[in-house]
Amino acid sequence: MQSKFNNEISLLALPFKSKNKYLLEEKEFIYTLSFDLRVLKPSEACELLKTGVEKGFISLKNGLISPSILIL
């Protein structure tokens, strides 16, 4: 279970690290994971985004995503 938790955090951090940004638009987050980095399908990236927000790892406000915890 711990491995899944660490993997989820790592995946959530990838778009921020890749773009070297603290704020990302929803579509940029999904596009980066799906097409730039090719680590998830778009539907999986959407699900990761939803799960990350629900668990409080990232925040979504006005269409912008930012880390809620130190994942960078």
Secondary structure, 3 states (H helix, E strand, C coil): CHHHHHHHHHHHHHHHHHHCCCCEEHHHHHHHHHHHCCCCCHHHHHHHHHHHHHHCCEEEECCEEEECCCCC
